[in-house]
C-alpha cells in the first residue's frame, strides 16, 4: 500500500509538470471582435454596436456605454442578444463626426465579471487624446471578483455540501449501525447549514460586484445570469436536507434508498459543475464529466474520513479503516486524474502556475494534496503493521477461512488506534485546506487564452516644458496598426509645429530606430494606419517636433505592443 501511494503521488506531480508542454487552451469569455472595430475610422456613422465574445455571456445593467469626444454620456437603449448568446448588441443614435469610446461589462458563463473599453472615430479622429476617454468609458467595467466574501462563500458552499453528501454516502457502507444516531444527524445538519450559508454569501457577493449592493434586491441580477441560476439551484439540496436527514435510516438501509442518495449526490455535483469553469473552454463535455467525478471523489473521501474520525466506535476503527483503504486509494487516483485534466484545460503553460492567481491557488492545492497523500500513507502503514502483528500472534488460527476472518476482525491495542485517528483527523484538515484552494481557483479567472492576446488601444505620453505629446496605437499590435500622435498644452494655447516625425526602437532586441511615416491630420496631429512594429515587446518611441529651422523638441516614451 505504501508503494502504491508513493507511486500515485509521483504520478500527480508528474502530471502537473506535464503542463509545461501542454498546448494552448481556450479561455473564459473574452471580447473576440467588435463592430465598430477598435480604432476604426468610419466614413459613415454606425447604427448599432455589436460585441462578439469567445463564449456565451450575460449582459448586466449598463452593459454597453458610449461616450463622445468630450466624455459626455450618449443615451442608449437596451442591450439584446438577438445575434446569439455570445454577442451583445445595442442600437446607436445618429452620431456626429469625432472620436467615441465604448465601455462594456458582462458576466461570463463561468461566473466571472468581465469588462473593457475601446475607441472608434466617425469621419475623422478628434485631436484630443483618447486615453482619458478610455478610462471614463471603462468606468465600473473593471469589476472585482467579490473579494474575501466570495472566497469564503465558495469554500463554505462546497465544504458543506461535501460533508452532507459525503457522510450520507459513506455511512451506509462504513457504519450502517450508527446511521440513526444523534451525532450523525448533527453532522449532516451542520453540512447543510454550512452549504446554505456559503451559497447565500456567494450570491450576495456577486450582487455587490454587479450592482454595488449586498441587498437582496440585487440578487435578481445574479439570477439573470447563467452561473447565478446554477448557484440558486444549489439551495435545492439544502432545502431538501431536513427531510433526507429525518429519513436517513431508511435511505441507507435499502438498495433503492442508497441509489437515490447516489443519484441526488451526482445531480448536486452536476449543478456545481454547471455554475463554474467546467462549462467553459475546450473539451466542455470532458471538463463537465471530470469535474463531477472530481467533486464526487472529494466528497466521498471527506465523508468517509469524517465518519472514521467522529462516528465509528474506537474498538472497530481498525477494522473499518482496513475496509475503506482500497476505496480511499481509488478516490485519490480519481482526484489526481481529474484534477490533472482540469488543470490542462485551464492553463496554457507552466508559467501560469506562478504568474496568475489561479495558478498559485493550484500550486497550494497540489502541495496540500501531496501532504495529505503522505499522511494517508502513514495511516495505511499503521493499518498494515497492525494486521501483520495480529496475524503473527494468531498463528494457531491460520488454518481455516473462518479463522482468517476472525484475524481480520480482531482489534489491536489502543496506541495504534490513537495513531490512526490522529492521522485521519490530519487528513480531514488537509482536505479542508484543499477545498479552500479549490474555492480560490473557482474565484480566479483561468489564465487560458484564445490564440494570441486580443490587442487593445494603448497610449503613452511625455512632457517637455509646457508641451505634452500623446501617442496612441489602435490596436497596440504587431504587423501594422493605426498610430495617432498629438502635441498639446494643458493651458490650451500652443504654437503649431512645422514638422512632426516619429521613430521607434526595441532596445532589448537591438531593433531600430525604425522611421514611421506619418501624415498631418490637423494642427499638431499626425497619423498613419501603417505603423509597423515587427515583434512584440516594450518599444521606445521618439517623437520630434520641429519649430522653424533651428528649434525642435524631442519626446521619448515607451509603449507595449503585443
Secondary structure, DSSP 8 states (H G I E B T S, - for coil): -HHHHHHHHHHHHHHHHGGGG------SS-EEEEES-TT-EESS--SEEEEEESS-EEEEEEEEEEE-TTS-B------B-TT-TTEEEEE-----SEEEEEEEEEEETTS-EEEEEEEEEESS--SS-SHHHHHHHHGGGS----HHHHHHHHHHHHHHHHHHHHHHHHHHHH-GGGTTSHHHHHHHHHHHHHHHHHHHHHHHHHHHHHHS--SGGGHHHHHTSHHHHHHHHHHHHHHHHHHHHHTHHHHHHSHHHHHHHHHHHHHHHHHHHHTSGGGSSSSHHHHHHHHHHHHHHHHHHHHHHHHHHHTS-GGGHHHHHHHHHHHHHHHHHHHHHHHHHHHHHH-SSTTHHHHSHHHHHHHHHHHHHHHHHHHHHHHHHHHHHHHHHHHHTTGGGTTSHHHHHHHHHS---HHHHHHHHHHHHHHHHHHHHHHHHHHHHHHS-----SSS-----EEEEEEETTEEEEEEEES--TT-EEEEEEEE-TTS-----SEEEEEEEEGGGTEEEEEE--EEEETTEEEEEEE---S-EEEEEEEEEEETTTEEEEEEEEEEE-
